[in-house]
Each structure stands twice: as C-alpha cells, then as structure tokens.
Amino acid sequence: MASFKTARGKCLPLGATLAADGVNFVLLCRHGTSVRLVLEDLERDEVLAEIALDPRKHRTGDHWHILVSGLPAAFRYGWRVDGPKGSAHRFNPEWILLDPSSTALSNGDKVTLRVPPKADGTRSVPATFPTTTRRSLFLRRSFDWREDAPPLTPLEDSLIYELHVRGFTCHPSSLVAKKGTFAGLIDKIPYLKQLGVTAVELLPVHEFDEDDCPFTNPLTGEKLRNFWGYNSIAFAAPKAAYAASAREHGQLNEFRDMVRAFHEAGLEVILDVVFNHTGEGDDRGRTYSFRGLDNELYYMLGPDGNYLNFSGCGNTVNCNHPVVREQILSCLRFWVAEMHIDGLRFDLASILGRDPHGNVLVEPPVVEMISEDGVLADTKLIAEPWDAGGLYQVGLFPFGRRWSEWNGRYRDEVRRFWRGDPGFAGALATRLCGSADLYENSGRNPMHSVNFITCHDGFTLWDLVSYNQKHNLANAESNRDGLDENFSWNCGAEGPSTDPEINRLRNRQARNLFATLMLSQGVPMLMAGDEFLRTQEGNNNAWCQDNAVSWVDWTLTQGHSDFLRFAAMMIALRKRHPALRRREFFRGAGPQGDLVPDIIWHGTEPYAPDFSHLSRTLAFCLDGTQTSREPDRDFYIACNSWKETLPFRIPPSPTRRRWRRAIDTFLLSPLDIVGLDEGPFVTVDSSYPVTAHSLVVLISEE
C-alpha cells in the first residue's frame, strides 16, 4: 500500500472535497465504532491505501473526517464501517460502502449483468450479500458553462415531454451516433424543438443497479433488467452507463453538456428523483451504503426491525429524520446549482409526508424545507402525490402553492369519458377547466395541475386504444404486475388489427385524447413516442423491458406521420392561444348577471349542457377576451363519446365573431386539423354533425 500524509481535516461538507493541501473526506455515521477509508487505483483493482480513522481525532459529533494529501488527480474510494450488532444495525466491516454524497461512481461505463440467475430464473441474494464492485469516484475536472442560464419558462406555458435517456435513442432507427446516452439526447433537440415541447422530464438518471431484477422472460428466456431505474444507489451521481464518455469517467460533464445544449435551445430539463426508497431493497437486497452506514437512521423500520414498505420496493427512506432530510436537500441543491437542472419531479412524493413510523404528517419538515429553500426558489417542483401504502394526495399535497402535482384524476376521468362511460361529461368539464375542485380552495391555480393521459407507468397512447387488458407475461410475474384499472378500450379487437375501420377508430380516439390534453387548462405532459403512436405491445408495466418493447422506434415517425403532424399542430395551437393557458380559474356569471363569464356551457343545443348520469357529450365556448393575458380568439369545443353521430347546434361566438373550423378528429389528414384561418366557415345556428367518438374545435376570426 502507498503511504499518504493525513491530517484531522474538517467536518463539513459531506463527501470528498478538494482542499488546498489535499482531499477532505467526511462521512456521517452515528452508530459506527470503527471507520476505515479505502483508497483504490482508478484503472486497476488495486488498493492504494486503507486508513483507519481515530474516533478521538477524526470525529466531530456524528461526522467522521480526514484530510489526505498526495493523492492522484483521480481515484476510487469507499468506506469500511463496523459497529454494534443486533437490534436494527447491519454493520459489516468486510463490506466496502459507497459514499452517500458521491457525485460519480466507477465501473459503470456500460449496462451489464453481474449476477447470473439460477436455473429456475431466480438469484440468490442473502441478507449478507457482498457489496458492489462499484466505488465512489473522485475526479478533478472543470467545466465551462459559458453563459448558460435557465430558460425559466412560466409554468402555465410549459409543455412537458417525459422520456427515458437510454430508451429514447438506443433503437437502431434513432440515427444518432451515441445511442442511449446524454450525448445522444443532444442530437434529438431539433426534433423536440420542431415538435414544440418546452421541457423534457427524464426518468431516473442517478446511479442504479440494472441487475436488481431477478426475473427471466418466460417467453424468450431473456434475462430481464431494471430499465426504468427507480432504485437509487447514489442520489447525486449521474448514471455512467448513460454517458458515451463513461470509459473516460466523463459522465458529469457529458450530462452538463446536455443541459447546456438544451438551455441554448430554450428547453428546460426536469429530473425524476427518487427519495422514497433505495436500491438496497429489503433483507434480501444488496448493501451499497445506507444499510451498512446506519440502517435505523436511513430507513423506516417496524418494531421487529423489518423494513416498512410504503414504496412497494422493499424499503422506505426515513425522509423526515433531520439527518436524512438535510442530505436530501444537499442533493437537490447539487442538481440545481452544479448541474443546472430546471425542475424536479418527486417519485411517490407522499412518502415525503410520513414520519419514521409511517404516520402521515400535516406539515412534513422535508417538504417544507424543499419548498422554502433559496437555491430551489426558481426550480419547478412536481409531486407524484401518492404512494404504495395507500396515501393519495391529489389536490392535497402539503405546501401546495409551491408544488404542482401529477393529476391522476385527470388521467382517469378523461380516459373514461372518451371510452364512452356514461355520466363523465361533468368530470371532463372540471378537468378541462384546470381541476378547480382540487386546487382552488387552497389558493392554487390551473398550473398546479400537471395533466397527462399516459406516462411511463401504464399503457402508451396507442395501447390505450388497442387493448382492454394488460399483457405483461413477458415481465415473468404471471400478469399480476401493473395496474388492472386502465380505463382503456380496444375499439373492437384486442391488440394489432388489420381491420381498417378498427384502426381508423383507434386513430380517432388517440386524436381525441391528445387534443383534449392540449385544450385543457393546466400543464400538459406527454410521453415520448405517443406523438407517433408508439406501442409496448400491451405491456403496462415495462419497468424490466430493456428491449424493443420500451425503446422508441423512430420508423413510426414515417409510419404514423399523419398523427405526428396532428400532434405537432395541436401543440402549436396551444402555444399560439393564451386562452388555453390561463393563469387563473374560469369565472362564471355574477349572481345578478353582472360579470361576463369566461366560459359558457352548451350541449347538443346552445346553452343546454347535459351533465346527467347518462351523458356522453359536452360542448362549451371560451371568451378569448376574458383573461388576464393578452386578448385571444374565442373557442367552441364539442365532444361526442357516444357511438352515433349527433348534431350540435352552433352557438354564437361570445364576442360575435365568425367561426372557422380548426379541428374535426373524424376527418382524415390533412383536414383533421388545419392552420389558423385555413378552415371553412361554420354558420351560427347551423347543425354540425359531430361524428361518433370525435371532437370538433371552432375558432373565431381575429
């Protein structure tokens, strides 16, 4: 072993930090009695030194720290920790643990499978499973941000595009040079600009173990991988396997290159972050750091010492412990301050609202800290407001004025209306208006509702109109996984069909759903590939499908070019009209008729809406002049989810301007949607036939 000069060092900040006379290492470990720093060569499996820390000299409170001089410019490191046995402790000095504050890990330059399955397809993962060969990585590498600045797109003007870094470009048809990487995403910026979105929301990009999936595809014999990455092992470390430069340990700077390129194009980058559980799982899982450092501090534990599981993934992070919440906040500050991230979407965010025993808190400290933090003040915060323990907080997420929410009720009720379920006209009206029933009483606005029809977790848009049931046998869980309540409709046949009428109906239903999303108040989010009808073959839980099921097939941009045209024009229409992006909720007429209503409800007859328990129709007008934003044109929107064509009598424009047809989802491309003032005039008081399962939009002249 090499000999390095050491000193007491400083107790802050956590992690490995370059100092004037060496590298300062700090580890938080409350119950540890023996701590050793392991230093390794960057390229060879060779230990440079193993240094024991003296608890009297190298400890301040719960922080163990040491300054080491003479280290190379880049190296790997980890920690050996021993401590009390029994109770909830899981100390094992044989393990080399990752630093929880690592911003990079070694040995992750490609997606690999490290633990072979047994003959029955399972793998042996005992409670004492050895730690990973991954190590914390220290690099002295600068980055030139140039004049990078966040776009700061107003939330009400945002249009979010959810994508998976690897899955977006790893298909051969992507035609990018560095497939499945941060660099590969840069090549797709022109496409995203042309589509018209304002932000990408990236599924987890922090380090995770793709081999924590124990299953083998029973249909093909293929070993399955954790593709989505909701199993963090280092919260602040970009995944090396997503970097083309990972062999040169360039993942941090390649990620920064990507963010800078997106900002130069006026696009924001939102990260899907996972603080509700870790990749260590339950007692059978591999130990990376938290379990071996301080099991009872980092995790929620029951009286018997077993892991409480509100995440559905084996463990639950003890988010509201003061130490843990400070580490979470430090991680978030890193992503915003050092990596220039614009927004954060919190997976199973309701877990952030539980105390160490799993009880629900009214004002959870960690949520308040995130909400009030100065560094995060301009950062978009989005909650997935539920967890696997049954806590459902849509419209009720704490400190909500700072947070937007994934609106699961929007997804379900819009799907049910267009599936043809009776009695959902009123629900559709509420969701189109920004879900005031959920957000207005707490002082929030339509922008707090992130509206979506589909996301990574569930059917794609095309599968939503092609399957009545999930088809997840390839996941090796006998089709038990994934949601059963999809509110989908196969339009007459399960799965792929050669019937032209069925396929035309499916295309129409997809247009109805996409158009509804773009016409709704709130913040729309679409899933990558839905704009050209990507399929996952009916799999609604493709978390373990790192293959063509999950990869974006770019040949569909040609095969479904008509739908891609429709989607891009719908996005352009939304961005062109501030009446669709209001900052406040609609107001109705005053009690004495003293206010001009922003929205007027109709049915098949003017001023006669049908919100009954049997209704499958809805129509309304928007007064484009009644908004706090710049004056806009008027809109008339008619929706028919009934199985027969219905005549809708056309009311006058609220400002008495002439109507032109802009959209009719029954018509074939290019007539289904036309440019501004290109559609035919539609006469007031005329009867317009809104075909079965279709949507019509009229826009007034200027």
N, C-alpha and C positions, 0 to 999 in steps of 0.2 A: 504493500500500500504506500501511496505517496504521503508525504508529510506536509501539512499546511499550517500556516500560522493562524491561531484563533484568538478571539477576544470575547468579552462578555456580550457585546452587541446591544442593540436597542430592542425594546419590547413591542414596538409598532413600526411600520404596519405589518399585518399578517402576510405570510408568503415569503418569497425570496426577492430581495430588493437590492439593486446595485448601490453601493455606497462608495465614498471616495477611496477607502482603503480596503475594499473587498466586497463581499456579498453578505448581506444581513438576512438571516433566516429566522422566521418567527412561526411557531406552531401553537395553536390554542388546544390545550389538553388538560382538562380539570382534574381528572382522577388518575392520570398516569403517574407512575412512580419511577419509571426509567425510560428515558428517551434517547435515541441514538440517531444521528444524521448520517445517511448513507449517500455517498457521492460516487457517481459512476461515469465512465467514459461515454461520450456521446455516440460513438460509432461501434464500439466493441462491447461485448458483455463482460466488462472488466470493472471491478470496484476500485476506485481511486483512493477512497478512504472511508472509514466508518468511525464517527466521532461521538463519543459518549458525552452528553450534557450533564453538568454538575447541577443538581437541583438547588444548591445554595448559591451558585454563581450565575447560572444561566436560566433563572426562572424569576419572573415578576408576576405575582398572582397566579393566574392560570396560563400565562404566556411563557413558553419555553423559547429561548432565543440565543443565537450565537452569531458572531461575525467571523467569516473565514476569508483569509487573504491568500492570494497566489493561485486562484482558480483559473481554469481556461475560460475563454470567451463564451463557450457553450458547453453545457454538461447536463447530465441527468441526475436526479436526486429523489430520495424518498425518506421515510421515517420508520424506524422500529420503535414500538411502544409496548411497555409492559405495565401491568397494574393489578389491582385486586381481582381475585377470581370469584365466581359465583354471582348471585343476585342478577342484575341486568348487564353486568360487564362482559365484554367479549375480547379482552386483551390477549394478544398472542405475539410475543417478541420475535417469532420466526417470520412473521409477515413484514414485507416492506410496503408501506402505505403511501398513497398519493397525498400530496399537499392539497387540502380543500380549496386553497386560494390560487392554485395553478392556473395560469393563462395559456398553457400549452402542455401537451403530453407527447411523449416519444412513442416510437414503434407503432404508429397508426397510419402509415402512408397509403394503405390500401385496405379495402374491405376484405377481411379474411375470416375463416372459420377455425377457431383454435381448439375447440373441444369436440372431438368426434362423437357421434351418437353411438349408443349401444345397438345391438341387433334389433331390439324392439322399437328403436326410434327415439328412446329417451336418453338422458345423460345422467351421470352420477354427479350430484352437486351436494356433498355433505356440508354440515354446518362449519366444518373446519377446512373447507375448500381453500386451497392456497390463493394468495393474491395474484393479481395480474402481472404480466411481464411489462405492462406499461409503466412509465415513470414520469414524474413531473419533469418539465424541461425548462432550463434557463438559457436564454439567448440574449445577447447584446446586439440589438438590431433596431435601427432608427427607421422612421417612416416620414415621408414628406406628404402631408395632407394638402399642400399648396394652399389655395384659398377656399378649401371646402367649407360649405355652410349648409345647414339643414334647409330643405325646401319650405318647411313649416306650412304645409298645405292645411287650410282650415278643415276641421273635422267634417263639417257639413258638405264640403266639396270633395271629400275623399272617396275613392273607389278602390277597394282592397282586392288584391289578387293573391289567393293562397296557393303556395307551391312548395314542392319538395326539391331541395337543391339537387340531389342526385337524380331523382326520377324525372325532373324536368328536361334534362339534356342527355341522359345516358343511352336513350334509344338510338340505334344507328341512323334513324331518319332525322335526328336533330340537326345534323350537318354543322356541328360545332367542333372545333379542333380538340378541345379539352373537355370531354364529355363527363357529366356528373360532378362538376366542380364549381367553385365560386367563380373561377375564370370563365367557365362555360356560360354562366348566367350573364356575364357582360355581353357576350355575343348575341343574346336574346333581347337586349334592351331596345333595339329598333322595333322588334315585333311588339313589345309591350307598349311602346310609345304609339305605334300605329293602332293598336287595339284601343288605347285610351285610358288605361288604368292609371292611378296616381301613386299606388304603393304596392309593394309585394310583402306578403306575410309569409315568412319562411318557417316551415316545420322545423323541429329542433335541430340546431346546428352545433350545439355543445357536444363534447365528447360523450359517447355512449358505447355500449358493447353490443354490436350487432349479432353476437353469438349467444345472447341470453335466451333465445327462442329454442325450446327443447324439441320442437316438432319436425317431422318429415312429411312432406306432401304425400298422402296416400295414393294419389292418382299418378304421380310421376316418379316418386322416390327421391325427389329433390330435397336436400336439407334446407329448411326454411330459416330466414334471418329476421331479426328485428329491423324492419325497414324504416318505420316512422321515427324511431329514436326517442320515445318517451321513457327513457330510463337513464337519466343523467349519472355520470360518474365524475364529472368535473364541470361545475356550473359556468365557469368563466373561460373555458378553453374551447376555441373553435375546433370542430372535428377535422383532424388531419386528413382522413380519407376523402374529404370533400375539397381538398386542395391539390391542384396539379403539381404544386411545388413542395408537396409534403416530404419528399425524399431529401430535400434541402432544408426541411423544417421551416417552410415559408408560409404556414397556414395563417398566422396572424396577419401578415402583410398582404397575402392574397385576399383575405376577407376584407381588409381595408381598401385594397384596390377596387373590389367590387362595390363597396359602399360609396366610395368617391365617384365611381363611374355612374352609379345610379343617381347620385346627387347632381352631377353635372347634367344629367338628362332631365332633371326636375322630378325624379321619382324618389319616394321615401322607402325605407327598409324597416319593417316591423319584425321582431323576433317572437317566436312562440317559445316561451320559457316554462320550465317545469321545476317548480319548487315544492310540489306536494308529495313527491316520493323520490327515491333514488334507484339506481340500477343494482343496488345490493340486495333487493328483494327481501324475502323472509329468511327464516333459519337455514333454508337450503341454498341461499344465494351466495355469490362470490363476495368476498370482502375487498373493497378498494380503499376506503379511508374512514368514512364516518363511523362504521360499526367498530372498527379497531381503535379509533381515537377516543370515542366517548359515546357508547351506544345509547345510554339512557339520557344523554343530553340532546342528541340529534334526532331521536325518534320518539314517537308516541308509543308507550308500552302499557300493556294491561297489568293487573296485579300479579299475574303469574310470570311476568317478564316477556310474554309473547308480543309480537308486533301488532298494534292496532292497524286495521287496513281500511281506511276511508278512501283510498285511491284505486282499489281493485288490482293493485300491482304488488302486493305483499307487504308493504310498509307505508308509513305516513310520517313525513318530516314534522318535527316539533316546531312549527314555524313561529309560534309566539313566545318561545323561550327567548329571553333577552339576547343571549349569545347568538342564537341561530338567526334571529331577525336582523341583527347587525351584520352578519355575514351575507345574508340575502341582499341587504341594501348595498353593501360594498360591491357585490357582484353586479347589481343593476347599474350602479354608478360607473363601473368599469365599462360596461357595454355602451353606455351613453357617452361618457367623457373620453374614453380611449378608442372606442370603435365607431363612434358617431351614429349610433342607432337612433331611429326616429320614433319608434313605438315598441310596446311590449304587450304581447297577448299572454295572459297567465292561464295555463292549463289547470283545469279543475280548481279554479280560484277560490271556491267556497271553503276549501281546506285551510286557506289562509285565515279563515274566521273561526277556527276551532282552538280550544285551549289544550293543554297537554293531555287531558283525559278524553278529548274528542267532543267536549261540550261546545255549543255554539255561543260565541261572544257577540254582544251587541255592537261594541266598538273595538274590534280586534286591533291590538297595537301595531302589528306588522303592516296591516292595510293602511292605518293612519300614517305610519312613517313613510311608506311609499307615496301616499297621496300628498304629503306635505313637504317632501324632500326638495330642496332648492335645485339640485342638479337635474332632477327629473321634471322640473316645472313645465317645460315645453314638450315633454315626451307624451305621446299618446298612450294611455293605459286602457287596456281592454281585458275584461274578465270573462272567462267561461264560468258563468255563475251557478255551478252545481258541482257535486262530487259523487263518488261511487257509494257513499254512505247514505244517500237519500236526501241530502240537503240541496234544495232547489231554490235559488235566489234570483230568478229573472225578475227584474224590476225592483229588487230589494238588496242589491249588493251594498255593503257598508261604504260610507263616504262617497256615495254615488255621483255627486256632482263632478267629481274628478275622474270618474270611471265610465267608460262605455261598456256595454255588455253584448255578448253573443245572445241574440234574441231567439231562443229555442221555440217560443210560442209562435213567432213569425213563421219560422220554417214549417212547423206542423200545420198551422191553420191555413196558410197559403196552399200547401200541398193538398189538404183535404178539400178546399173549395174547388181546385182545378181537377181533382179526382172525381168530382161530381157528388160529394157527400152533401145531403140536404142540410139547410139551416146554417151555412157558414158565410152567408153574404155579410152579415153584421160583423163577424170576426175579420173577414177580409177588409171591410171598410176601416176597422180600427187599425189593422196592421198597415194598410196603405197610408194612413194618416200619421204614422210615426209612433204608434202604441202609446198614446196619451194615458191610457188606463194603467200602464205600468210605470210611467216616468214623470208625468206632470205633477202629481201631488208632492213629490219630493223635490220639486224645483228644477227638474231636469228638462231637457229639450229633445226634439226628434233625433239629434245627432248622437244621443246616448244609446240609441238602438242600432246595433250592427245587424243588419238584415241579411239573411242568407237562405237559399233554397237547399244548397248542398255544401258540404265541406269534406275534408279528408276522411272524416269519421262517418261513413254511410255510403249510400248509393251515389254514383255520378248522376248528372242530369239525364243522360241518355238511359242509364239503367233505371232511373226513377220512372220513366215512361215505358220501360220494356220488361219489367219483372214485377210480379206480385209478391214473391218471396225472395229472401236472401238465398244465395247459393255459395256457401262458404266451406264446402267439403275440402277444398284444397288447403284450408288452414289446419286440418288434422284435429279438429275438435268436434267432429260429427255434426257440424252445422249448429252447434249450441251457441257459438260466439256471435257477436254482433246483435244489433237491435232487431227485434221482431216487428215492432210497430214502425213501419216505414211510410205509411200512408201513400204507397205507390200504386200505380195502375199500369198493367202491361198492354193496354189498348187492344186486347183480344187474343194475344198469343204470348206464351212465356218465352222470353229470350229472343234471339235473332229470328227474323221472319223474312220470307220472300214475297209476302202479300203486299202489293203496292199501296192498298188502302190503309192497312195497318201502319205501314211505315210513314205514310203521309200524315195520319193522325198523330203518330208519335212526334213527328217533326213539329206539328202544330201545337201539341201540348208543351213541348220544350220551348217553343217561342212564347207561348202564353206565360209560362213560369219565368222565363228570362225577362220578358217585357214587364211583368208585374214587379220584379225585383228592381228594375231601373226606374219604374214610375212611382215607387214608394218613397215617402219621406223617411229620413234616416240615412245610415251609411251602408251602401251595398257591398257585399263581399261575394265574389265568385271563386270557384275552384278551378285551378289550372286545367285546361283541356275541355271544360264544359262549353266553351265558346265554339268548339268544333266537334262536340258530341263524342268525347272520349268514353270508352266503356271499360269496366272492370269485370265483365262477364257475370254480372250479378253478385259479385263479392262486395258486401257492405262493411267489411272489417279487414281490409287488406294490409294490416299492420306488419305482416310477416311475409309479404309477397314482393321480394326484391327481384322482379322479373317483368315480363311484358304486361302482366296484369296491372301493375302500378305505374310503369313507365309511360310517359306521354309519347304517343305515336303521332309524329308530325305529318305523316302522309294523310291524316284525316283533315288537315287544313285544305287539301285539294278535294278529297272525297266528300267533305261537307262544307265546301266553300260557300254555298248559299247561306248556311246557318252562320258561318263565321262573318259573312257580310252583314247579316241581320244583327248579330251581337255587337259588332263594332259600331253600326249605325245607331243602335239603341243606346250605347254608351255615349256616343256623340250627342244624341238628342238630349240625354240627361244633363250633360255638361253644358249644353247650349242654353238650357232653360232654368233660371233660378227658381221658378215656381215649383220645381221638383226637388229643390234643395233648400227648404225653408230653415230658418234659424229658430222658429217658434212654432208652437202648435196652431192648428187652424182655430178660428173663432166662428161661431155661428151668429145668427141674427140676434140683436138685443131683445129684451123682453117686450119692448114696445116697437120693435122693428127699427130701432134707432141705429143699428150697426149694419153695415153691408157685409154679408157673410163671405168668408174666403172660399168656402166650398158649398156646393148645392147638390143634394142627393136626388137621384132620379131612379126610375125603374125602367121597364119597357115603355112606360108612359112618363112624360116630364113631370117632375115634382111628386112622383108617386113611388118612392122606394119600397121594395119588398124585403123586409128583414125578418120574415116569418121563419118558422122552423122547417119549412119545405123549400125555401128559396134557393135557387141556384143562379141567380142573376144579380148584377149590380151595375149601376151607372151613376156618374157624377160629373159635375163641372168644377173646374178651378178658375177663380178670378185672378188672372195674372197680375192685375194692378194692386191687389190687396196683399202686399208683402212688404216687409221692412227692407228688402233688397231692391235692386233696380226693377222697374216695371217690365212685365213679361207678357206674353200672349196668353189667351185663355185655352183651356183644355177641356175636351169632352172624352170620357173614357167609358166604354161599355164592355162588360164581361158576361159571357154566357157559358156556363159549365154544364148546361142541360144537353141532352142527347139529340135535340131537334133545333132547327133554325127558328129564331124568334125575331119578330120585327120590333125594332126600337125606334120610337118616335123622337126625332131630334129636337131638343130644346134650343132656345136662342142662346147665343154666347152671352155670358154675364155682362160684357161691355158692348154687346150688339155688333160685334164684328163678324165677318163672314167666315164660315167654317171651310177648311180643306181637310180631306182625309190624309193622314200621315201613316197610319198603320192599320192593316187588317191581316191578322195572322192566318186566316183561311186562304188568302191569295198566295199563289206561288211567287217565288223570287223572279224578278226584282220588284214586283208590285206589293209584296207583303209589307215593305217599309220603303218610303221614298224620302228624298231630301226636302229641306224646308221650302214650302210653297210650290212643290212639284206635284202634289196630289190633286185630284179633282175636287171641285167644289161640292159641298153637300148642303142641300137646302134645309133651312129651318122648317120644322113641322112635317118634313118628309119622313117616310118609314124606311129605315135602313135595316136590311136583313143581316143580323148578326148570326153567323152560321153556328151550328153545334160545336161546342168546345173551341171557342175562338174569342179574340179580344180585338176591339176596334178603338183607335185613337183619332180624334179630330183636333186640329189646332187652328186657332183663329189667325186671320191675316194680321199683319202688324198694324 
